[in-house]
């Protein structure tokens, strides 16, 4: 558990204490993207290490079951897992969907402990009729803090960690960057002779400070690295400036605490940054940038490392030329951050929290305005034209927001290339409950292949329910129309990414890839 974040450790410890207790039902809230799959896997490892228990793990989608299974295999070397009720024999672990256990009438009495992932889909009345789960020790892992009639509604809450908590603690919840650091960058630093390589190191003397450098290591002197992971070769100047502002904040704090003497500050960005920009930043701020060309240079004599880097990069590096990093200091100016520091995460999060659910007092209109502001902030440079409350020529359909695409970054190029779309539709729903399948069919009517309008985003407070998920997959399979769900948590995560120098559309690309990987014939 030493590599877990503090909240992940606390969640695992609470799960294990619940397993040892005489309580029968409990729940915890872990927002999507904050490592709930890892928490479940480590909890299973901890339980099996100390007990000869039989464990049932249920989720709403087979794709999530596969993710949990893969995580458990990483935690436990020798474990026999069943992934379907019909293949269950002597295995101690069954990881499957709610639909599977209902359809094949699973005997729950053979299990000691049950973990229900995405437990918000377990509605109270229907599940009590179909699932014999009243007399089993059951833990529900839910995404959002809410008052609903799910089966775990009256259960004791063991632990809560939401996107808002993650933002306060300095976590984005996006794992690609973490994987890049752990799979490649730490090995590169070790190969280059760095010692005492530490992850997520506090850069302040204040014990409760949430500002942490991704990596601190030592060679001739100490080096502080801030890592920004991207899914395309080129990124905008804005992204670079945001990453620079963040590491300059670290440097200011360390200077004020007399910690920055004889320390190198490096931004690691696995995309291409032009040499003029690198030189300007180094000359002015004494901050190095290691872009993809520099990373290739640093590991090109080690074939294993070079292959590892290539496997971590989602674009081809065949045409990328190796370049030595800029490490000669010419002139250093005082550290200044020209722009006033504004936390857009806090600004938009406060707006979303103050916007009440439903239509009373025009709350739906207020939510629409907030969402449009967020979309423009996140992707304004990606859109050529933006039309609010756009009507079709026959005035039969009115879309909250219609945008034409430039196709600069990987996600939007992906939509243009594979979904033959030039325009994307955004619909906002300020509902107090999950989005139902009816709204999917209504939104589908807005999409029209001849008009190059094949992709829609439905932005809501809580996302799709299980039937809406099935309906959106049905639209994709039957007509090739892509309808994507985004909720408040998704918006906050993307704002956090942009504010911290990351590309927010990478988050959407990851979401779409997960959808496509779950599609059956």
PEZI-V611194 format. One record per residue. N is the residue number from 1. PHI is phi in whole degrees, -180 to 180 (999 if undefined). OMEGA is omega in degrees with one decimal (* if undefined). NEAR is the number of other ideal C-beta (glycine too) atoms within 8 Angstrom. Layout:
[[N PHI OMEGA NEAR] [N PHI OMEGA NEAR]]
//
This chain:
[[1 999 -175.1 7] [2 -66 -178.6 3] [3 -92 -179.9 3] [4 -80 170.8 11] [5 -71 -172.2 8] [6 -60 -176.8 6] [7 -71 176.5 10] [8 -67 176.6 12] [9 -62 -179.4 10] [10 -63 178.7 9] [11 -63 179.1 15] [12 -61 180.0 14] [13 -61 178.7 8] [14 -68 177.5 11] [15 -63 -178.3 16] [16 -66 177.8 11] [17 -63 176.6 9] [18 -64 179.3 12] [19 -60 -178.6 11] [20 -80 -175.7 5] [21 -80 177.6 6] [22 -97 178.5 3] [23 -78 -176.3 8] [24 -103 -174.6 7] [25 -144 178.1 11] [26 -154 179.2 13] [27 -145 170.3 14] [28 -146 179.6 15] [29 -109 174.8 13] [30 -131 -177.9 13] [31 -66 179.1 13] [32 -58 178.0 7] [33 94 -178.0 10] [34 -106 172.3 12] [35 92 -179.6 12] [36 -67 176.2 10] [37 -63 177.4 11] [38 -64 179.0 10] [39 -60 179.3 14] [40 -61 -177.8 14] [41 -63 -179.5 13] [42 -68 176.5 13] [43 -62 177.5 13] [44 -62 178.5 15] [45 -58 -178.4 11] [46 -65 179.9 12] [47 -65 -177.0 14] [48 -69 179.2 13] [49 -67 -174.8 6] [50 -114 -175.5 5] [51 -147 174.4 8] [52 -93 -172.0 4] [53 -108 171.2 10] [54 -103 -171.4 9] [55 -125 176.3 15] [56 -112 177.5 14] [57 -117 -178.8 15] [58 -119 174.8 11] [59 -146 -174.7 13] [60 -84 -175.5 10] [61 -133 179.5 10] [62 -63 179.0 7] [63 -61 179.0 9] [64 -68 176.4 12] [65 -62 178.1 14] [66 -64 178.6 9] [67 -64 179.6 9] [68 -65 179.0 15] [69 -59 -179.9 11] [70 -61 179.6 8] [71 -67 178.4 12] [72 -65 178.2 15] [73 -61 177.4 9] [74 -71 -177.7 6] [75 -81 -172.2 9] [76 -122 -175.3 9] [77 -67 -175.8 3] [78 -118 179.7 4] [79 -147 -179.8 10] [80 -105 -174.5 8] [81 -119 170.7 11] [82 -94 -178.3 13] [83 -121 177.4 10] [84 -158 -178.3 9] [85 -57 -176.7 13] [86 -70 178.5 5] [87 -96 -178.1 7] [88 -72 177.2 9] [89 -129 -179.1 5] [90 -102 -176.6 4] [91 -64 178.2 9] [92 -87 -177.7 10] [93 -128 172.3 14] [94 -124 176.7 14] [95 -119 -176.1 12] [96 -156 -176.4 12] [97 -94 174.8 11] [98 -60 -178.4 11] [99 -62 -178.4 6] [100 -65 -177.3 11] [101 -70 176.9 15] [102 -72 -177.0 9] [103 -63 -174.5 7] [104 -103 171.7 9] [105 50 -178.9 7] [106 -64 174.0 10] [107 -86 -175.0 5] [108 -71 -174.1 13] [109 -65 -179.2 7] [110 -80 -178.0 5] [111 -109 178.2 11] [112 -89 -171.1 8] [113 -146 179.1 14] [114 -130 174.1 14] [115 -115 -178.9 15] [116 -105 176.1 14] [117 -79 -175.4 14] [118 50 -174.2 12] [119 -69 177.3 13] [120 -64 179.3 11] [121 -86 177.1 10] [122 -85 -179.7 13] [123 -73 -167.7 9] [124 -58 -172.8 10] [125 -68 -175.8 7] [126 -65 -175.9 7] [127 -72 178.4 11] [128 -65 178.0 10] [129 -77 -171.7 6] [130 -99 -177.4 6] [131 -113 177.7 11] [132 -89 -172.2 6] [133 -118 -178.8 11] [134 -74 -172.6 5] [135 -115 178.3 7] [136 -120 176.2 13] [137 -71 -169.4 11] [138 -127 175.3 13] [139 -118 176.2 15] [140 -104 176.2 15] [141 -105 -176.0 14] [142 -109 -176.4 14] [143 -88 -169.0 10] [144 -127 171.6 11] [145 -71 -174.5 5] [146 -160 172.4 7] [147 -113 -177.4 3] [148 -144 -177.3 7] [149 -98 173.7 6] [150 -76 -173.4 13] [151 -67 -178.0 12] [152 -96 -175.2 14] [153 -55 -176.0 9] [154 -98 -178.0 3] [155 -81 176.1 9] [156 -67 178.5 7] [157 -90 -178.5 9] [158 -80 -171.8 12] [159 -164 178.6 10] [160 -138 173.2 8] [161 -148 -173.0 11] [162 -110 176.6 11] [163 -58 179.0 12] [164 -61 177.1 8] [165 -63 -178.8 10] [166 -63 179.0 13] [167 -64 178.5 12] [168 -63 -178.2 7] [169 -85 177.8 8] [170 88 178.0 7] [171 -103 178.8 8] [172 -90 -176.7 10] [173 82 -178.4 13] [174 -101 -165.4 12] [175 -87 -176.7 8] [176 -57 179.7 10] [177 -62 179.3 13] [178 -63 178.9 7] [179 -63 178.7 9] [180 -61 180.0 13] [181 -65 -173.6 13] [182 -74 -177.1 8] [183 -79 -173.1 9] [184 -123 -165.7 12] [185 -64 178.8 12] [186 -62 177.7 11] [187 -67 177.6 10] [188 -64 179.9 13] [189 -63 177.4 11] [190 -63 178.1 9] [191 -62 -179.7 9] [192 -82 173.5 8] [193 93 177.8 6] [194 -78 -179.4 11] [195 -120 176.9 7] [196 50 -178.3 7] [197 -78 -176.3 11] [198 -120 179.1 8] [199 -102 172.5 8] [200 47 -175.4 7] [201 -95 176.8 10] [202 -64 -178.6 6] [203 -104 -179.6 12] [204 -128 175.4 8] [205 -76 -179.3 6] [206 -72 -173.5 5] [207 -63 -176.5 4] [208 -102 -179.6 4] [209 -66 179.6 10] [210 -93 -177.8 7] [211 -83 -175.7 10] [212 -133 175.2 10] [213 -77 -179.4 11] [214 -61 -179.0 11] [215 -143 167.7 16] [216 -126 -178.4 12] [217 -142 -178.3 13] [218 -134 171.9 9] [219 -142 170.5 9] [220 -70 174.3 2] [221 -149 -177.6 8] [222 -73 178.3 9] [223 -130 177.8 14] [224 -112 -177.8 16] [225 -117 171.5 13] [226 -112 -171.4 14] [227 -110 174.9 13] [228 -127 -176.6 13] [229 -100 -176.6 10] [230 -132 -177.9 12] [231 -112 175.4 12] [232 -143 -172.4 12] [233 -70 -176.1 7] [234 -118 177.4 6] [235 -137 -175.2 10] [236 -76 176.7 7] [237 -62 -179.6 6] [238 -62 -179.8 7] [239 -61 178.7 14] [240 -63 -178.6 13] [241 -64 178.2 9] [242 -65 177.4 12] [243 -64 178.9 14] [244 -64 -179.6 13] [245 -60 -178.1 12] [246 -67 -178.2 11] [247 -72 174.8 13] [248 -68 174.1 12] [249 -64 176.1 11] [250 -60 -176.5 14] [251 -66 178.2 13] [252 -61 -179.5 9] [253 -63 -178.3 12] [254 -70 175.0 12] [255 -66 -179.4 10] [256 -66 178.6 6] [257 -99 -178.2 9] [258 56 -179.1 6] [259 -108 -170.2 10] [260 -97 178.5 8] [261 -69 178.3 5] [262 56 177.2 4] [263 -123 174.0 11] [264 -95 178.3 8] [265 -115 -173.9 14] [266 -133 170.0 12] [267 -101 178.7 16] [268 -102 -177.4 13] [269 -133 -179.9 15] [270 -77 171.7 12] [271 -142 -175.6 11] [272 -99 176.8 9] [273 -115 -175.5 10] [274 -64 -174.0 6] [275 -64 178.5 8] [276 -62 178.8 6] [277 -66 178.5 11] [278 -61 -178.9 13] [279 -65 -179.9 9] [280 -62 -179.7 8] [281 -66 180.0 11] [282 -68 -179.4 14] [283 -65 -174.3 9] [284 -84 -171.6 9] [285 -116 -176.4 12] [286 59 177.3 7] [287 -120 177.9 13] [288 -86 171.6 12] [289 -123 171.8 16] [290 -105 177.4 11] [291 -93 -175.2 13] [292 -62 179.7 13] [293 -66 178.5 11] [294 -68 179.0 12] [295 -63 177.2 13] [296 -62 178.8 14] [297 -60 -175.4 11] [298 -68 -177.1 10] [299 -125 -172.0 12] [300 -67 177.8 8] [301 -85 178.0 3] [302 -117 -174.4 8] [303 -61 -179.4 5] [304 -64 178.2 6] [305 -65 -179.5 12] [306 -64 176.9 11] [307 -67 179.0 8] [308 -66 176.8 11] [309 -61 -179.8 15] [310 -60 -179.9 8] [311 -69 -179.4 7] [312 -89 -175.5 10] [313 -103 -175.5 9] [314 -82 177.0 5] [315 -123 -179.3 8] [316 -71 177.8 4] [317 -107 -176.3 10] [318 -62 -177.3 4] [319 -96 -178.2 5] [320 -88 -177.1 10] [321 -93 178.9 5] [322 -67 178.7 8] [323 -136 176.8 10] [324 -69 178.4 7] [325 -62 175.0 10] [326 -74 -178.9 10] [327 -138 177.9 5] [328 -113 -177.7 4] [329 -80 179.4 7] [330 -100 -176.7 5] [331 -158 -178.6 6] [332 -123 174.2 7] [333 -93 173.8 7] [334 -61 -179.8 3] [335 -74 176.9 9] [336 -137 173.2 5] [337 -115 -170.1 8] [338 -62 -174.6 3] [339 -84 175.3 6] [340 -65 -177.1 3] [341 -74 179.3 7] [342 -124 176.7 6] [343 -89 179.1 7] [344 -67 176.2 10] [345 -59 -179.1 11] [346 -66 -178.5 7] [347 -61 -176.4 9] [348 -73 178.5 15] [349 -64 177.9 12] [350 -65 178.7 8] [351 -62 -179.5 10] [352 -66 -179.0 11] [353 -67 -179.0 6] [354 -79 -180.0 6] [355 -79 -177.5 11] [356 -73 -179.4 7] [357 -76 175.5 8] [358 91 -175.2 9] [359 -111 -175.8 6] [360 -60 -179.0 5] [361 58 178.4 4] [362 58 179.8 6] [363 -63 178.8 13] [364 -65 178.1 10] [365 -68 178.5 7] [366 -65 178.0 9] [367 -63 177.9 12] [368 -62 179.7 11] [369 -65 -179.8 8] [370 -62 -177.9 12] [371 -65 178.0 13] [372 -64 175.7 13] [373 -59 -178.6 10] [374 -67 -179.9 11] [375 -60 178.9 11] [376 -65 178.4 9] [377 -63 -176.7 10] [378 -73 -165.5 11] [379 -130 -175.9 11] [380 -55 -178.4 8] [381 -73 -178.9 8] [382 -91 -174.5 11] [383 -106 178.0 11] [384 -83 176.5 5] [385 -132 177.6 6] [386 -129 -178.9 9] [387 -126 178.9 8] [388 -88 -178.2 7] [389 50 -174.3 7] [390 -76 178.6 9] [391 -108 173.1 8] [392 -75 -173.0 8] [393 -62 178.6 4] [394 -89 179.2 4] [395 60 177.1 7] [396 -80 -176.3 4] [397 -126 175.0 8] [398 -130 -177.0 8] [399 -102 -178.4 12] [400 -59 179.5 12] [401 -152 176.9 14] [402 -125 -175.3 12] [403 -129 173.3 13] [404 -94 -170.2 9] [405 -99 170.0 14] [406 -89 -179.6 9] [407 79 -178.6 7] [408 -81 -177.0 9] [409 -96 -167.7 12] [410 -61 -175.3 12] [411 -65 -177.0 12] [412 -71 173.4 14] [413 -64 177.6 11] [414 -60 179.9 11] [415 -65 -179.5 13] [416 -63 -173.8 11] [417 -73 -169.9 6] [418 -99 178.4 5] [419 -117 173.2 11] [420 47 -178.1 7] [421 -119 173.1 12] [422 -105 -177.0 7] [423 -127 173.7 11] [424 -124 -178.7 12] [425 -105 172.7 15] [426 -118 175.2 15] [427 -119 -177.2 14] [428 -114 -178.9 13] [429 -131 -177.1 10] [430 -92 -175.3 13] [431 -80 177.1 11] [432 -82 -179.8 5] [433 -118 178.0 6] [434 -70 179.0 11] [435 -72 -178.7 14] [436 -94 -176.7 9] [437 -67 -179.2 10] [438 -59 -179.5 6] [439 -68 177.0 12] [440 -63 -178.1 16] [441 -68 176.7 10] [442 -66 -179.7 8] [443 -65 -179.9 13] [444 -58 -179.5 12] [445 -67 178.5 7] [446 -73 -174.6 12] [447 -90 -172.0 14] [448 -147 -174.9 7] [449 -56 -178.3 9] [450 -61 179.3 4] [451 -89 -179.5 6] [452 56 -178.9 9] [453 -126 -171.3 14] [454 -120 -175.7 12] [455 -132 177.5 14] [456 -135 173.8 15] [457 -114 172.6 12] [458 -104 -178.4 15] [459 -102 -176.2 11] [460 -140 -176.2 15] [461 -75 -173.0 10] [462 -128 -180.0 11] [463 90 -176.6 9] [464 -83 165.9 12] [465 -84 -174.0 11] [466 -64 179.3 8] [467 -69 177.4 8] [468 -67 176.2 15] [469 -61 178.9 12] [470 -65 -179.5 9] [471 -65 179.8 11] [472 -67 175.9 13] [473 -67 177.2 11] [474 -63 177.3 8] [475 -62 -179.6 14] [476 -66 -176.6 13] [477 -74 -173.9 6] [478 -85 -174.5 5] [479 -129 -179.9 7] [480 72 179.1 7] [481 -93 -175.3 11] [482 -102 178.4 12] [483 -118 -170.4 15] [484 -113 177.8 13] [485 -92 170.9 13] [486 -137 179.0 12] [487 -117 -178.0 12] [488 -58 -180.0 8] [489 -62 178.6 13] [490 -61 -179.9 10] [491 -61 -178.9 14] [492 -64 178.8 15] [493 -62 -178.8 14] [494 -69 175.7 12] [495 -63 178.2 16] [496 -60 -179.6 12] [497 -62 -178.5 14] [498 -65 -178.9 15] [499 -65 -178.6 10] [500 -103 173.2 11] [501 81 178.2 14] [502 -101 179.9 14] [503 -94 -174.4 12] [504 -64 -179.3 12] [505 -69 173.6 13] [506 -60 178.6 17] [507 -63 179.0 12] [508 -68 178.3 12] [509 -63 177.6 12] [510 -63 179.7 10] [511 -63 -180.0 11] [512 -66 178.2 12] [513 -61 177.6 8] [514 -64 177.3 9] [515 -62 -176.9 11] [516 -65 179.6 7] [517 -69 -178.9 7] [518 -93 -173.7 10] [519 -76 174.1 8] [520 -94 -177.3 3] [521 -67 * 1]]
//
